[in-house]
């Protein structure tokens, strides 16, 4: 079985406490706000099915996520340029 990296491996933290700690560690308010939006969507929206992935699928998902985010960022940049007169 694939070993999954966790952000709450310390026995004193719940998953929610670990998420809060992670967000509080981010000094840039815009970045923190964007991550909070993603967290909210992950808990309530289309990302709320993440828990259904098997550990090896989660590892692959985490590996591909930075590439997807960069592609999404680039697409949004291109869309912005296309909207300008």
N, C-alpha and C positions, 0 to 999 in steps of 0.2 A: 504494500500500500504506500502511496505517495505521502511524504511528510509535508504537512501544511504549516506554513509560517503563521503564527497568531500574534495579534497585538495585545492580547491579554493573558499571556502565559504566566504572569505573576499571580499567585494564588489569591491575592487580596482584591483583585480587580474583576468586576463583572464585565461582560462585553460592553454594556452601556457606559460604564465608568471609563473603560479604555477608549471608547469613541470620544467621550467628553474630554479626556486627557489629551488625545491626539489633536482635537480641534483647538483646545486651549494653548497648545504648544506652537501654533501657527501665528506668527506676528503680523502678517499681512492681512488686513481686514477683508479685502476683496477676495483673496484666495480662501480665507476661512468661510466667507459667505457662500462662495461657489461650492465648496466642499459640503457645507451644511445643506445646500439644495440637493446635492447628489445623495447625501445621507438620507434626507427626507424621502426622496424618490425611491431609494433602496429599501426603506422600511415600509412605505405605503403604496408606491407606484409600481411601475413595470419592473423595477429591480427587486421586488419583494419575493421573487422565486429563486433567488440566488442559493438559498439553503438546500435546494433540491439537487445541486451538483454534487457528484461524488468527489472525494479529495483530489483525485488525479485530474478530473475535469476542472476543478477550481484552480489547480496549479496552472493548467493550460490557459484558462480564462485570465488569470493574473498576469501571465506571460504576454498575452496579446493585448491587454487593456491599454498599456501606454501607447502602442501603435494606433489603436482605435481612437484614443483621445487626441493624438496628434493629427490624425486624418480629419477628425471632427472639427478641430480648431482650424485647420487649413481650409476646410469647406466653408466654415463660417466666415473666415477672412475673405474668401473668394466671393461669397454671397454679398458681403458688405461692399466690396468694390463694385459689384454689378448693380447694386442699388443706387449708387451715387450718380448724379447727372453728369 
